[in-house]
Amino acid sequence: MNYIKYFITFLITFLAPISNALIAILFLIGADLIMGLIAARKVKEKITSNKLSKTLIKILVYEILVISSLYQKLAENYNKIIN
């Protein structure tokens, strides 16, 4: 059980510098989802789970890109320190 607590603490600590960006991305994707649902309702388009699953993929891709850019920045700084 302690491993889970340590892992969650690590994630919170590691992602703290970019937490605002991650939250903003979630907010903007949520707004995109709501606008898409409203537009689909206006044109009487059928809303399916397949189309909604694209939102989950979008969240995963965007969040992973932001987190990986943090890794890249940390690696660059580490490289500068070593050299």
C-alpha positions as CSV (number, residue, x, y, z in Angstrom):
1,M,0.0,0.0,0.0
2,N,2.9,2.3,0.7
3,Y,4.1,1.9,-2.9
4,I,0.8,3.4,-4.2
5,K,1.1,6.3,-1.8
6,Y,4.7,6.9,-2.9
7,F,3.8,6.7,-6.6
8,I,0.9,9.2,-6.2
9,T,3.2,11.5,-4.3
10,F,5.8,11.3,-7.1
11,L,3.2,12.1,-9.7
12,I,1.9,15.1,-7.8
13,T,5.4,16.4,-7.3
14,F,6.6,15.7,-10.8
15,L,3.5,17.2,-12.5
16,A,3.1,20.2,-10.2
17,P,5.1,22.6,-12.4
18,I,2.8,21.9,-15.4
19,S,-0.5,21.3,-13.5
20,N,-2.0,24.6,-14.8
21,A,-1.3,23.6,-18.4
22,L,-2.8,20.2,-17.9
23,I,-5.9,21.7,-16.3
24,A,-6.2,24.2,-19.1
25,I,-6.0,21.5,-21.7
26,L,-8.7,19.5,-20.0
27,F,-10.9,22.6,-19.8
28,L,-10.4,23.4,-23.5
29,I,-11.1,19.9,-24.6
30,G,-14.2,19.8,-22.4
31,A,-15.4,23.1,-24.1
32,D,-14.6,21.5,-27.5
33,L,-16.7,18.5,-26.5
34,I,-19.7,20.6,-25.4
35,M,-19.5,22.7,-28.6
36,G,-19.4,19.6,-30.7
37,L,-22.4,18.1,-28.9
38,I,-24.4,21.3,-29.4
39,A,-23.4,21.4,-33.1
40,A,-24.4,17.8,-33.6
41,R,-27.7,18.4,-31.9
42,K,-28.4,21.4,-34.2
43,V,-27.9,19.4,-37.3
44,K,-29.7,16.4,-35.8
45,E,-26.6,14.2,-36.1
46,K,-26.6,11.0,-34.1
47,I,-24.2,11.0,-31.2
48,T,-22.4,7.7,-30.7
49,S,-19.9,6.4,-28.2
50,N,-17.4,6.0,-31.0
51,K,-17.4,9.7,-31.7
52,L,-17.2,10.5,-28.0
53,S,-14.2,8.2,-27.6
54,K,-12.2,10.5,-29.8
55,T,-12.4,13.0,-26.9
56,L,-10.6,10.5,-24.7
57,I,-7.9,9.9,-27.3
58,K,-7.5,13.7,-27.7
59,I,-7.1,14.1,-23.9
60,L,-4.5,11.3,-23.7
61,V,-2.5,12.6,-26.7
62,Y,-2.4,16.3,-25.6
63,E,-1.6,15.5,-22.0
64,I,1.2,13.0,-23.0
65,L,2.6,15.7,-25.3
66,V,2.7,18.3,-22.6
67,I,4.3,15.8,-20.1
68,S,6.9,14.6,-22.7
69,S,7.8,18.2,-23.4
70,L,8.6,18.5,-19.7
71,Y,10.7,15.4,-19.8
72,Q,12.6,16.8,-22.8
73,K,13.2,20.1,-21.0
74,L,14.5,18.3,-18.0
75,A,16.8,16.1,-20.1
76,E,18.2,19.2,-21.9
77,N,18.9,20.9,-18.5
78,Y,20.5,17.7,-17.2
79,N,22.7,17.5,-20.4
80,K,23.8,21.1,-19.8
81,I,24.8,20.2,-16.2
82,I,26.8,17.1,-17.2
83,N,28.6,18.8,-20.1
